[in-house]
Amino acid sequence: MKIGQMFTGVKLRHLNWALLVGAVLVALMVLIAVFGPSFAPQDPMKENFTLAVDGKIRTPPYPPFKIEGYPLGTDRWGRDLWSRILWGVRPTMIMVTVVATFRLVVGIVIGLLIGWAEGRKAGWLDSSLSSLLSIPILIVAMIGIYAVGVDRGLWAFIFGLGLTGWTETARMVSEQTRLVKGQTFVEAARALGADGNLILVNHILRQIMSLAWVLLAFEISSTLMVAASLGFLGIYIGGGVWIEVFDFQAVNVEGLPELGQMLASSLIRITDPSALLIVGSFIFMGVLGFNLLGEGLRIELTRKEFGKRMGIVPQEAGEWLEDRVFLPLRHWMELHGRRFASVTLVLSLLAGAWIYYDRNQYLFVDSGTVLQIPGDHLWAAELRDAYGTLWTPYSMESQPELKWHAEIPGGPSGGPVVFADGTVVIAGKDNVLIAFSPQGEKLWESALDVQPIGSPALDAQSRIFVSDIEGHVTAFDAQGNRLWRVEASATRQATSGPVVGSNGMIYLTLIDSVAGISPDGILIWRRTATDLYVESPPRLSADESLVFLKDVALDAATGKLQDVPMRPPAEILFSEPAFFTGADGFDYFRAGHEVMRWQIS
């Protein structure tokens, strides 16, 4: 064997492979996080429901390597998986880095305090730390995130993952602190009269800080692993958007891509885990990379302690960096450390405030809806309007105040409706319709023939419409005078209050049917729509051309059933599918926990 080959073999054997491979994997993740969105071939939010696979039109999810432009296939909405990963790495890495840094700082501070303590206090602190170490981080994280509210985004994850996530770091730092405080130079500092806090900061902390990069790498790896576990359980940044589509029925809609969220929604069919494996592979690459990086840094630190110099940076370069960069930097930090820390804190707070504002601009602007109530009434039907949006300009954080209350004979049959001037109208089960002023004064009371059902409804002319158990609809003017009463069905009772379109057409649910009545009280059409017993009112599409009842769409003018294919029947079985209209003026279809926006072209 030649001398050159022997030298090369020895050099390769002593090369810090863990540090080298870990640095490459981490650098790859960082590059994807920084530049990934720029190289995404598709819009990560664009849905594709009809693409050709092997010459046949298929519905999503689409398999990898089958469709040009979609190398890793798609998710269940037909969104390009590769593009979503390129977009999703950035928010994931930001989250785990911020959380890991928080855990590292807390762990170092608490570890220093525990390691510096002596006597009974040290024993009590050690026992407390051991108790916290025994609690599963995943369980604590779930409790913490839900306590703050998953919709709080990054702050909820910092709190949840930081509750006990710092304990491993604190244990290592406390042990190193006890080891260092017994060294000769610490005893010499004490003999010279140095204060305990001064020794802790200027001597012990300096020795501990050599471990900081090692601990940070391991913390990021640990945080990424826990975040992936939470994502698989459906807990991810922002938590998606919960939309109430019917009474006591809400669905979670996935938002912008993030690896935890993608992991939560990847497993569609147990027989096809390809999307789950692809997303999981990127998470595995990140966990492996930071673990190897941390191990490599630990090996490098150990070699330095024993006088060896076998890093991936040449010795000459390391010495130059030490003399020209790190030594002057440490000297400058000694002189200006406090000022630098103050400026960094202020800039961090400003950056955090800007990020919060950028992510939550909707909290600082007036929200609105493009769907207006005819007559500008405040609440015109059971679900606010004929579209069933339930929209209100008031936040759920508003603190309501009781102004007045009134007894309704027999109890209310449903909720009230509110005119534009604040007049409140409500139906009572004792066959009455009552109007109250905004101050709670009774304005008038009108008799009904039979027991009413649900809430009344208002039209643009301020007329009031009430449905009843006999399948009739009765109309009143704004002063409570009866205008007409029409039979919607002789065999079915009304099971919901009516809704009124902008053209004055009145619609109501009759057990399994929907009826359309003209503004003058003439029955235009009645159609059996489903085989279910339905108690919710119909909903109009955004353009009012369709009437929705659960997963059925009918023509608003004729009542004819419309064929709007969204999913094969086998895929929506037991998922309680339904059409609904959003306050943003778009039509949606919900199946289980999936929501899609659609339109007829």
C-alpha positions in Angstrom: 0.0 0.0 0.0 1.3 3.4 -0.9 2.0 6.1 1.7 -0.5 8.5 0.0 -3.2 5.8 0.2 -2.5 5.1 3.9 -2.6 8.8 4.7 -5.9 9.2 2.9 -7.4 6.2 4.7 -6.4 7.6 8.1 -7.7 11.0 7.2 -11.1 9.6 6.1 -11.3 7.4 9.3 -10.8 10.5 11.5 -13.1 12.7 9.5 -16.1 13.9 11.5 -18.7 12.2 9.3 -21.6 13.0 11.6 -20.8 16.7 11.5 -20.3 16.6 7.7 -23.5 14.6 6.8 -25.5 16.6 9.4 -24.3 19.9 8.0 -25.2 18.9 4.5 -28.7 17.8 5.5 -29.3 20.9 7.6 -28.0 23.1 4.8 -30.4 21.4 2.4 -33.4 22.1 4.7 -32.3 25.7 5.2 -31.9 26.2 1.4 -35.4 24.7 0.9 -36.8 27.0 3.6 -35.2 30.1 2.1 -35.5 29.5 -1.7 -38.0 26.6 -1.9 -41.1 28.7 -2.7 -39.3 30.4 -5.6 -38.8 27.0 -7.3 -42.3 25.6 -6.7 -43.6 24.5 -10.1 -47.2 24.9 -9.1 -49.4 27.0 -7.0 -49.5 25.1 -3.6 -53.2 26.0 -3.1 -54.4 25.3 -6.6 -56.9 22.4 -6.7 -57.2 19.9 -9.6 -60.1 17.6 -9.6 -59.8 16.2 -13.2 -56.3 15.2 -14.4 -55.4 12.5 -16.9 -53.5 9.5 -15.4 -52.4 6.8 -17.9 -54.8 8.3 -20.5 -57.8 8.2 -18.2 -59.5 11.1 -16.3 -59.1 10.5 -12.6 -60.0 12.3 -9.4 -57.4 13.1 -6.7 -55.2 12.1 -5.0 -52.9 11.5 -7.9 -49.9 9.1 -7.6 -46.2 10.2 -7.8 -44.4 10.1 -11.2 -47.6 9.7 -13.2 -48.5 13.3 -14.2 -46.1 15.7 -15.8 -45.5 18.7 -13.6 -46.5 16.8 -10.5 -43.4 14.7 -9.6 -44.5 13.6 -6.2 -48.2 13.4 -6.9 -50.9 15.4 -5.2 -52.9 15.5 -2.0 -56.7 14.7 -1.8 -57.5 18.0 -3.3 -55.3 17.6 -6.3 -52.7 20.2 -5.0 -49.1 19.5 -6.0 -47.3 17.8 -3.2 -43.8 18.9 -4.2 -44.9 22.5 -4.4 -46.6 22.3 -1.0 -43.4 20.8 0.5 -41.3 23.6 -0.9 -43.7 26.1 0.7 -44.2 24.1 3.9 -40.6 23.7 5.0 -40.2 27.5 5.7 -43.0 27.9 8.4 -42.1 24.6 9.9 -38.4 25.5 10.3 -39.3 29.0 11.6 -41.5 27.4 14.2 -39.1 24.7 15.4 -36.1 27.1 15.5 -38.0 29.7 17.5 -39.4 27.1 19.9 -36.0 25.4 20.2 -34.2 28.7 20.9 -36.8 29.5 23.6 -36.3 26.0 25.2 -32.6 26.4 25.0 -32.5 29.8 26.7 -34.9 28.7 29.4 -33.0 25.4 29.9 -29.6 27.2 30.2 -30.9 29.7 32.7 -32.7 27.2 34.9 -29.9 24.7 34.6 -27.4 27.3 35.8 -29.5 28.1 38.8 -30.0 24.4 39.7 -26.3 23.6 39.2 -25.2 26.6 41.2 -27.5 25.9 44.2 -26.2 24.0 47.1 -27.6 22.0 50.1 -31.2 21.3 50.6 -32.2 23.8 48.0 -30.2 21.9 45.4 -31.8 18.6 46.3 -35.3 20.1 46.1 -34.6 21.7 42.7 -33.1 18.4 41.4 -36.2 16.5 42.5 -38.5 19.0 40.8 -36.5 18.7 37.6 -36.6 14.9 37.7 -40.3 15.0 38.2 -40.8 17.3 35.1 -38.5 15.0 33.1 -40.8 12.1 33.8 -43.9 13.8 32.2 -44.3 13.0 28.5 -43.6 16.2 26.5 -46.2 15.3 23.9 -49.1 15.3 26.5 -47.9 18.5 28.1 -47.6 20.2 24.7 -51.1 19.2 23.7 -52.5 20.6 27.0 -50.5 23.8 26.7 -51.4 24.4 23.0 -55.1 23.9 23.6 -55.0 26.0 26.8 -53.7 29.0 24.8 -55.7 28.1 21.7 -54.3 26.5 18.6 -55.6 29.4 16.6 -52.9 31.6 18.3 -50.4 30.1 16.0 -46.7 30.3 16.9 -47.3 31.6 20.4 -49.4 28.6 21.3 -46.6 26.3 20.2 -43.9 28.2 22.0 -46.0 27.9 25.2 -47.0 24.3 24.7 -43.7 22.9 23.6 -41.8 25.1 26.0 -43.7 24.1 29.2 -41.4 21.2 29.9 -39.3 20.9 26.7 -36.4 22.7 28.4 -35.9 20.0 31.0 -33.3 17.9 29.1 -31.2 21.0 28.4 -31.6 22.1 32.1 -30.4 18.7 33.3 -27.2 18.8 31.1 -26.4 22.4 32.0 -26.9 21.8 35.7 -24.5 18.8 35.6 -21.9 20.8 33.7 -22.4 23.8 36.1 -21.6 21.5 39.1 -18.6 20.2 37.3 -17.2 23.6 36.4 -17.9 25.3 39.8 -15.5 22.9 41.4 -12.6 23.9 39.2 -9.6 25.8 40.5 -10.2 29.0 38.6 -13.7 29.3 40.2 -12.1 28.8 43.7 -9.5 31.4 42.8 -12.2 33.9 41.8 -14.0 33.3 45.1 -10.8 33.8 47.0 -10.3 37.1 45.3 -13.7 38.2 46.5 -15.7 37.8 43.3 -19.5 37.9 43.8 -21.4 34.7 43.1 -23.5 36.2 40.3 -20.3 37.6 38.7 -18.7 34.1 38.8 -21.8 32.5 37.4 -22.0 34.9 34.5 -18.4 35.6 33.7 -16.8 32.2 34.4 -19.3 29.4 34.5 -21.6 30.6 31.8 -18.6 31.0 29.4 -17.7 27.4 29.9 -21.3 26.3 29.4 -21.8 28.3 26.2 -19.5 26.0 24.4 -22.3 23.5 24.6 -24.9 25.9 23.3 -24.7 24.9 19.6 -24.7 21.2 20.4 -27.8 21.7 22.6 -29.5 23.9 20.0 -29.1 21.3 17.3 -30.6 18.6 19.5 -33.4 20.9 20.6 -34.4 21.6 17.0 -34.4 17.9 16.3 -36.5 17.2 19.3 -38.9 20.0 18.6 -39.3 18.9 15.0 -40.1 15.4 16.2 -42.7 16.5 18.7 -44.2 18.9 16.1 -44.5 16.0 13.6 -46.2 13.9 16.3 -48.6 16.8 17.0 -49.3 17.3 13.3 -50.1 13.6 12.9 -52.7 14.1 15.6 -54.2 17.0 13.8 -52.5 19.8 15.9 -50.5 22.2 13.7 -49.8 25.9 13.5 -53.0 27.9 13.2 -55.1 24.7 13.5 -56.7 25.4 10.1 -59.9 27.3 9.9 -63.1 26.0 11.6 -66.2 26.8 9.6 -69.7 26.3 11.0 -71.8 24.9 8.1 -74.9 23.9 10.1 -76.0 24.1 13.7 -73.5 22.3 15.9 -71.6 21.2 12.8 -68.2 22.7 12.0 -65.4 21.5 9.8 -61.7 22.2 9.8 -60.3 23.6 6.6 -56.6 23.3 5.8 -54.8 26.5 5.1 -51.3 27.3 3.7 -48.9 24.4 3.6 -46.9 23.4 6.7 -45.3 20.1 7.3 -47.2 19.3 10.4 -50.5 20.1 8.7 -49.5 18.1 5.6 -48.7 15.1 7.8 -52.1 15.4 9.5 -53.9 15.2 6.1 -51.6 12.9 4.2 -53.1 9.5 5.0 -56.2 9.3 2.9 -56.4 5.6 2.3 -54.5 3.0 4.3 -53.7 1.2 1.0 -52.0 4.2 -0.4 -49.7 5.9 2.1 -47.5 7.5 -0.6 -48.2 11.1 0.5 -47.7 10.2 4.1 -44.3 8.6 3.3 -43.2 11.6 1.2 -44.0 14.2 3.8 -42.6 12.0 6.5 -39.4 11.6 4.6 -38.7 15.3 4.7 -39.4 15.5 8.4 -37.1 12.5 8.9 -34.4 14.2 6.9 -34.7 17.3 9.2 -34.7 15.2 12.4 -31.7 13.1 11.2 -29.8 16.2 10.0 -30.0 18.1 13.2 -29.3 14.9 15.3 -26.2 14.2 13.2 -25.2 17.9 13.4 -25.5 17.9 17.2 -23.6 14.7 17.5 -20.9 16.0 15.2 -20.5 19.2 17.2 -20.3 17.1 20.4 -17.5 15.0 18.9 -15.7 18.1 17.8 -16.0 19.6 21.2 -14.7 16.4 22.8 -11.7 16.4 20.4 -10.9 20.0 21.3 -10.9 19.1 25.0 -8.4 16.3 24.4 -6.2 18.4 22.2 -7.3 17.0 18.8 -8.1 19.1 15.8 -10.0 17.0 13.2 -12.9 19.2 12.1 -14.2 19.9 8.6 -12.5 23.3 8.8 -8.7 23.3 8.1 -6.6 24.1 11.2 -5.1 27.2 9.6 -8.5 28.6 8.8 -9.7 27.8 12.3 -6.8 29.6 13.9 -7.3 32.6 11.6 -11.0 32.8 12.5 -10.1 32.5 16.2 -7.5 35.3 16.0 -9.3 37.7 13.6 -13.0 37.1 14.3 -13.9 35.3 17.5 -11.4 36.8 19.9 -12.1 40.5 18.9 -15.9 39.6 19.0 -15.6 38.3 22.5 -13.7 41.4 23.6 -16.3 43.7 22.0 -19.1 41.7 23.7 -17.4 42.2 27.0 -17.4 46.0 26.5 -20.8 46.4 24.8 -22.7 43.2 25.8 -25.5 44.9 27.7 -26.1 47.5 25.1 -26.1 44.9 22.4 -28.5 42.7 24.3 -30.9 45.7 24.8 -30.9 46.6 21.2 -31.4 43.0 20.2 -34.3 42.7 22.5 -36.0 45.8 21.2 -35.4 44.7 17.5 -36.8 41.2 18.4 -39.9 42.8 19.9 -40.4 45.0 16.9 -39.9 42.1 14.5 -42.3 40.0 16.5 -44.9 42.7 16.5 -44.5 43.1 12.7 -44.8 39.4 12.1 -47.9 39.2 14.4 -49.5 42.1 12.5 -48.6 40.7 9.1 -50.1 37.3 10.1 -53.2 38.7 11.7 -54.1 41.8 9.7 -57.7 40.8 9.7 -57.8 41.7 13.4 -56.9 45.3 12.6 -59.3 45.9 9.8 -63.1 46.0 9.6 -64.3 42.7 8.5 -67.2 42.6 6.1 -69.3 40.4 3.8 -70.1 40.8 0.2 -73.6 39.2 0.7 -76.0 41.9 1.9 -79.4 41.5 3.4 -82.2 43.0 1.3 -83.6 46.0 3.3 -80.3 46.2 5.3 -81.9 44.4 8.2 -79.6 43.4 11.1 -80.8 39.8 11.2 -83.3 38.6 8.6 -83.6 34.9 9.1 -82.7 32.0 11.4 -79.1 31.9 10.0 -78.9 35.7 9.6 -79.6 35.8 5.9 -81.0 33.6 3.0 -77.5 32.3 2.4 -77.1 31.0 5.9 -73.7 32.7 6.5 -74.3 33.5 10.2 -72.0 36.5 9.6 -71.8 39.2 12.2 -69.6 42.3 12.5 -68.9 41.5 16.1 -66.0 39.4 17.4 -66.6 36.4 19.7 -64.3 38.3 22.1 -67.0 41.0 22.5 -68.4 41.2 26.0 -72.3 41.3 25.7 -74.3 43.2 28.2 -77.9 42.4 29.1 -80.1 45.4 28.3 -83.6 43.9 28.7 -85.5 40.6 28.6 -89.1 39.7 27.9 -91.3 36.6 28.5 -92.5 34.9 25.3 -95.8 33.1 25.6 -95.1 29.4 25.4 -91.4 30.0 24.8 -89.9 31.1 21.5 -90.2 28.8 18.5 -86.8 29.9 17.3 -84.5 32.9 17.3 -85.6 36.5 16.7 -85.2 38.6 13.6 -84.0 42.3 13.8 -85.1 45.1 11.5 -82.7 47.8 10.3 -84.0 50.2 13.0 -83.4 47.6 15.8 -87.0 46.4 16.1 -87.0 42.8 17.3 -89.7 40.3 16.1 -90.0 36.8 17.6 -92.6 34.0 17.4 -94.0 32.3 20.5 -95.2 28.7 20.7 -98.5 29.9 22.1 -99.4 31.0 18.5 -98.2 34.6 18.8 -95.9 36.9 16.9 -94.5 39.8 19.0 -92.5 42.9 18.2 -90.3 44.8 20.6 -88.6 48.1 20.3 -84.7 48.3 20.7 -85.4 49.4 24.3 -87.5 46.2 25.0 -90.9 47.8 24.9 -93.6 45.7 23.3 -94.9 47.3 20.1 -97.5 44.9 19.0 -98.7 41.3 19.2 -100.4 39.3 16.5 -102.2 36.0 16.7 -101.1 32.9 14.6 -103.5 30.2 13.6 -101.3 27.3 14.8 -97.9 26.8 16.4 -95.0 28.5 14.5 -91.8 26.7 13.5 -88.3 28.2 13.7 -87.5 31.9 13.3 -89.5 34.4 11.2 -87.9 35.9 8.1 -87.8 39.5 6.7 -87.9 40.8 3.1 -86.7 44.1 1.6 -90.2 45.6 2.2 -90.0 44.8 5.9 -92.7 42.1 5.6 -92.5 39.2 8.1 -93.0 35.6 7.2 -93.7 32.8 9.6 -94.0 29.0 8.9 -96.0 26.6 11.0 -96.6 23.0 11.9 -99.4 22.6 9.3 -97.1 23.4 6.4 -98.3 26.9 5.9 -96.6 30.3 5.6 -98.2 33.5 7.0 -97.2 37.0 6.0 -97.5 40.2 8.1 -96.5 43.8 7.5 -94.1 45.7 9.8 -97.1 46.8 12.0 -98.2 43.2 12.6 -101.2 43.2 10.2 -101.8 39.9 8.5 -101.4 40.0 4.7 -102.0 36.4 3.5 -101.5 32.7 4.5 -100.6 30.0 1.9 -100.4 26.2 2.1 -96.9 25.0 1.2 -97.8 21.3 1.8 -101.0 19.4 2.8 -99.1 16.3 4.0 -95.9 17.7 5.5 -95.3 20.2 8.3 -92.7 22.9 8.1 -89.5 21.9 9.9 -87.7 25.2 9.6 -88.3 28.9 9.4 -88.5 30.5 6.0 -85.7 32.4 4.1 -86.3 35.2 1.6 -84.2 35.9 -1.5 -83.5 39.4 -2.8 -86.2 38.9 -5.4 -88.8 38.3 -2.7 -89.1 34.5 -3.2 -89.7 32.6 0.0 -88.2 29.1 0.7 -88.7 26.7 3.6 -88.0 23.1 4.5 -90.9 20.6 4.9 -89.3 17.5 6.5 -87.6 16.1 3.3 -88.9 18.7 0.8 -88.3 22.3 -0.2 -91.1 24.7 -1.3 -90.8 28.0 -3.2 -93.5 30.7 -2.7 -93.8 34.0 -4.6 -93.8 37.3 -2.7 -97.6 37.5 -3.3 -98.2 34.2 -1.5 -98.5 31.8 -4.4 -96.9 28.3 -4.2 -94.6 28.2 -7.2 -93.0 24.8 -6.7 -92.4 22.0 -4.1 -89.8 19.3 -4.5 -88.8 16.3 -2.5 -85.0 16.7 -2.1 -83.8 14.1 0.3 -84.8 11.0 2.2 -83.6 12.6 5.5 -85.6 14.4 8.2 -84.2 17.9 7.9 -84.8 20.7 10.4 -82.4 23.4 9.0 -83.7 26.0 6.6 -82.7 26.0 3.0 -79.7 28.1 1.8 -79.4 30.1 -1.3 -76.2 30.0 -3.5 -74.2 33.3 -3.7 -75.9 34.2 -7.0 -79.3 33.0 -5.7 -79.7 30.7 -8.7 -79.7 27.5 -6.5 -81.3 26.4 -3.3 -79.3 24.1 -1.1 -80.7 21.5 1.3 -77.8 19.5 2.8 -76.1 17.9 -0.2 -78.9 18.6 -2.7 -79.0 21.6 -5.1 -82.3 22.8 -6.7 -83.0 25.4 -9.3 -84.3 28.4 -7.3 -86.9 29.3 -10.0 -88.4 25.9 -10.8 -87.3 23.6 -8.0 -85.7 21.2 -10.5 -83.0 19.0 -9.0 -79.6 20.0 -10.3 -76.7 17.5 -10.9 -73.6 19.1 -9.3 -71.1 16.2 -9.1 -68.5 16.9 -6.5 -67.3 13.5 -5.4 -68.2 9.9 -6.3 -70.9 8.6 -3.9 -68.6 6.0 -2.4 -66.1 8.6 -1.3 -68.7 10.7 0.6 -70.5 7.9 2.3 -71.0 8.6 6.0 -69.3 12.0 5.6 -72.5 14.1 5.9 -71.9 16.1 2.7 -73.5 19.5 2.3 -73.5 22.6 0.1 -73.2 26.0 1.8 -72.4 29.6 1.0 -69.7 31.6 2.6 -69.8 35.3 3.6 -67.1 35.9 1.1 -69.6 35.3 -1.7 -68.4 31.9 -2.8 -70.2 28.5 -2.8 -68.6 25.5 -1.0 -69.1 21.8 -0.6 -68.3 20.0 2.6 -67.7 16.2 2.9 -66.5 15.2 6.4 -63.5 17.4 7.3 -62.9 18.5 3.7 -64.3 21.7 2.1 -64.0 22.7 -1.5 -64.9 25.9 -3.2 -66.7 25.5 -6.5 -68.6 27.3 -9.2 -70.6 26.4 -12.3 -68.9 27.5 -15.5 
